[in-house]
Amino acid sequence: MSILQIENIADQGESGRRALLDLNNAHARETSFMTEAHFESLLAGAFSAVCVPKAAALLIAFDHRGSYNNPNFRWFSERYEEFVYVDRIVVGQAFQGKGLARRLYEHLFDLARQARLNRVVCEVNLDPPNPESDAFHERMGFVEVGKAVLKNREKTVRYLCKPLD
């Protein structure tokens, strides 16, 4: 199995999904903590929910048609007719710097293009700061399109957009 192999999270089996949930929760400061029920709910409604086995990395994204009760998703819904929203991307500590995030995003860009969607959007924490994610998204061609204070989550975020050709 190649380290860059991308698979659907739904195909990981119960123990694989549990390991991915644990990976997410280990990075809850950057993403958000999830229960198993919330994780399974996200997977069920996602445009793309993929991972690099064995729990090396994950990416969960929704398209504009998604029924996702999230303030960041709503922010984009109020401004764009069509988009793919990256809800979370997490790379395990031992796998960082190996190109996994880039590969997961490239896979998502391909899926978005196939669905004839012309932008991928996301948010990155401004406070608490996440400079690694800021630098990564800039290298991937994302540009800032807004900011918001999420008082109930004690975060300030930057909204980013990457137009697709």
GIJOKA-V781776 format. One line per field, one symbol per residue. burial: # if it has 9 or more other C-alpha atoms within 8 Angstrom, else .. A space follows every 10 residues. Layout:
burial = ???
This chain:
burial = .....####. .#...##### #.###.##.. .###....#. .##.###### ###.###### ####.#.... ..##.##... .######### ##..##...# #.##...##. .##...#### ######...# ...#..##.. .#.......# ....###### ##.#.
